[in-house]
C-alpha cells in the first residue's frame, strides 16, 4: 500500500498542475464568501457569550484570590477523583491522604521556621529601638512558641504510632499510582513546597534560568498540575462519574489552567520580552569584569549587558525595568541601535 501511494501521489500532483481542477477556484471563492457572511453573526454570538460569562469570571477571580481555599478545593477534587479511579474499596482514602500530607507540611513549616529563625529571645520590646519589655506580648509569645513545639512533638509521635501500630488505617489502602499522582499534585500545588522548590533550583545554578527560578517554576508547577487533571476527566466519564468529571474539568482544568497557568505564562513572557532587548554577557566578558551586580551585590555567573555597557543579573534588571527605563548606575535612558 505504501509503495502504491508513493507511485500514485506524484502522478496525481503532476497531473493536477498540467490539467488543473476547474472547480477549485469556485470552491475557494464560495468558502471566502461564506466566511464573510458568517463573520458578523459569529462576532455577535461571541459577544453575547462573553457578556454572559463576565459575572462567572469575576466569581472565579474572587475564588482564586482566596488562595488557601481554592488550593484545598483543587486538591480535594483531584484526591477524590483518584480515590474513585484507583482505590476499589477505600472510600476515605482521599481524606486520610490529604490530612497526612497536611501534617507533613506543618512539620516542614515548623522545621523551616526553626532553621531560619534569628530572634530567639522570649521577650517582646515595646518598640523596635526600646529596651522596655512588653509583659503581655512576651507572655503571649512564650505560650505560642511552647504550643507550636508541643503540637509538633505530638504530631510526629502520633504519626509514628499510627504507622507502627497500623491502628485506624482500615480504610486507608492507597495504590502506587494513587500515591504517585496525589503526591506529585500536592508537592506542586501546596504553598510551602512551591516556595521551597525555587530555592532548590537556585542551589543547582542553572544559568539558563537567569535567576528567575520562581517564575519558571510557577509555570512548570501549574502546567504539570493541569496536565495531571486532564486524563482524569475522560477516565471519570468512562466510569460514569459524571458529576465529579464535570467538577474536575471545570475547576482543575479550566479555572486552574485559564487563570493560574495563564497568568504565570503571561508574567514569564513579559519578563522574557523585557529582557530580550539586552544581550547576554559572554563568559570572557564576565571573567574580564570580575565584579558584582550593582543591584544585589551578588556574584555574576550570567548577566545581561545594557547599551551603556553595564552588567546586571537578568532578574535584577527585570525588577529595575518594572519601575524605570533608565540604567540603575548611570541613570541614562536605554538607547538601542
URDAHU-V665098 format. One line per field, one symbol per residue. ss: DSSP state (H for helix, E for strand, - for the rest). phi: phi as a letter, one per 30 degrees, with the letter a starting at -180 (. if undefined). psi: psi as a letter, one per 40 degrees, with the letter a starting at -180 (. if undefined). Layout:
ss->???
phi->???
psi->???
This chain:
ss->-HHHHHHHHHHHHHHHHH----HHHHHHHHHHHHHHHHHHHHHHHHHHHHHHHHHHHHHHHHHHH-HHHHHHHHHHHHHHHHHHHH------HHHHHHHHHHHHHHHHHHHHHHHH--------E-------E-HHHHHHHHHHHHHHHHHHHHHHHHHHHHHHH----------HHHHHHHHHHHHHH-HHHHHHHHHHHHHH--HHH---HHHHHHHHHHHHHHHHHHHHHHHHHH---HHHHHHHHHHHHHHHHHHHHHHHHHHHHHHHHHH---EE--HHHHHHH--E------E----EE-----EE-HHHHHHHH----E------E----
phi->.dddddddedddddddddbddddddddddddddddddddddddddddddddddeddddddddddddeddddddeddddddddddcccdcddcdddedddddddddddddddddddcdcccddcbddbdcccddcdddddddddddddddddddddddddddddddhcicdccbddddddddddddddcbdeeddddddddddddhddddhicdddddedddddddddddddddddddddicdddddddddddcdddddcddddddddddddddddddcdddddddddddhbcdddcicdcdbaccddciccbddddddddddcacbddcchcddbcd
psi->ddddddddddddddddddgiheeddddddddddddddeddddddddddddddeddddddddddddgdddddddddddddddddddehddgeedddddddddddddddddddddddehdheheihidideiehhhddddddddddddddddddddddddddddddefhefdehgiiddddddddddddedhdddddddddddddefhdddfefddddddddddddddddddedddddddefgdddddddddddddddddcdddddddddddddddeddhiiiidddddddfiihedefiihdiiihidefihiiddddddddddifihedefiihhh.
